[in-house]
Amino acid sequence: MEIKNTTKRPIKVPLPAGKRLFLKPGEKGQITPKAAEHPPVKKLIDEGSIEILDVGRGKSKASGGSGGISGSQDSGGGDSGMRKTGDR
């Protein structure tokens, strides 16, 4: 899910597990649907400090993004397995 800081000041968005998302004025960031249900996040949404953008698209972006991350991890693991030693 994508969120946007609608205030004119930097904001700290408290997330589950003690994490925080720092957003500059007008800046966008990504959170999980679980984080959107977190009570402090709901409070910020109700106050109008942040707004949720692309509720439906956020899930597909997140799954696509995680695919890209796992792909880069796979290629990183392949590089270490293809390490050659000795004279070339």
C-alpha positions as CSV (number, residue, x, y, z in Angstrom):
1,M,0.0,0.0,0.0
2,E,1.2,3.5,-0.7
3,I,0.7,6.3,1.7
4,K,1.4,10.1,1.4
5,N,2.3,12.7,4.0
6,T,-0.3,15.4,3.6
7,T,1.1,17.8,6.3
8,K,3.6,20.6,5.8
9,R,6.0,19.0,8.2
10,P,8.1,15.8,8.4
11,I,6.2,13.0,10.1
12,K,7.1,9.7,11.8
13,V,4.6,6.9,11.0
14,P,4.7,4.3,13.8
15,L,4.5,0.8,12.3
16,P,4.1,-2.6,13.9
17,A,7.1,-4.3,15.6
18,G,8.5,-0.9,16.8
19,K,9.4,0.3,13.3
20,R,8.9,3.8,11.9
21,L,8.5,5.3,8.5
22,F,9.8,8.8,8.1
23,L,8.1,10.9,5.5
24,K,9.0,14.5,4.4
25,P,6.1,16.8,3.5
26,G,4.3,15.5,0.4
27,E,6.4,12.4,0.2
28,K,5.0,8.9,-0.4
29,G,6.0,5.6,1.2
30,Q,5.1,2.0,1.2
31,I,3.4,0.1,4.0
32,T,1.9,-3.4,4.3
33,P,-1.9,-3.9,4.6
34,K,-1.2,-5.2,8.1
35,A,0.6,-1.9,9.0
36,A,-2.5,0.1,7.7
37,E,-4.6,-1.7,10.4
38,H,-2.1,-0.7,13.2
39,P,-4.0,1.7,15.6
40,P,-1.4,4.6,15.5
41,V,-1.5,4.5,11.7
42,K,-5.3,4.5,11.7
43,K,-5.2,7.6,14.0
44,L,-2.9,9.4,11.6
45,I,-5.3,8.6,8.7
46,D,-8.3,9.8,10.7
47,E,-6.5,13.0,11.6
48,G,-5.7,13.6,7.9
49,S,-2.0,13.6,8.5
50,I,-1.5,10.8,6.0
51,E,-3.7,9.3,3.2
52,I,-3.7,5.9,1.6
53,L,-3.1,5.9,-2.2
54,D,-3.6,2.9,-4.6
55,V,-5.2,0.4,-2.2
56,G,-5.8,-2.2,-4.9
57,R,-2.6,-1.6,-6.8
58,G,-0.4,-1.6,-3.7
59,K,-0.8,-5.4,-3.2
60,S,0.3,-6.1,-6.8
61,K,3.3,-3.7,-6.5
62,A,4.3,-5.3,-3.3
63,S,4.2,-8.8,-4.7
64,G,6.1,-7.7,-7.8
65,G,8.7,-5.9,-5.6
66,S,9.3,-8.9,-3.4
67,G,9.8,-11.0,-6.6
68,G,12.5,-8.6,-7.7
69,I,14.1,-8.7,-4.3
70,S,14.2,-12.5,-4.2
71,G,15.4,-12.5,-7.8
72,S,18.4,-10.4,-6.9
73,Q,19.1,-12.6,-3.9
74,D,19.1,-15.7,-6.2
75,S,21.5,-14.1,-8.6
76,G,23.7,-13.0,-5.6
77,G,23.8,-16.6,-4.4
78,G,24.6,-17.8,-7.9
79,D,27.6,-15.5,-8.1
80,S,29.1,-16.8,-5.0
81,G,28.7,-20.4,-6.3
82,M,30.4,-19.5,-9.6
83,R,33.5,-18.1,-7.9
84,K,36.7,-19.2,-9.6
85,T,40.1,-19.3,-8.0
86,G,43.6,-19.8,-9.5
87,D,45.2,-18.5,-12.7
88,R,42.9,-17.2,-15.4
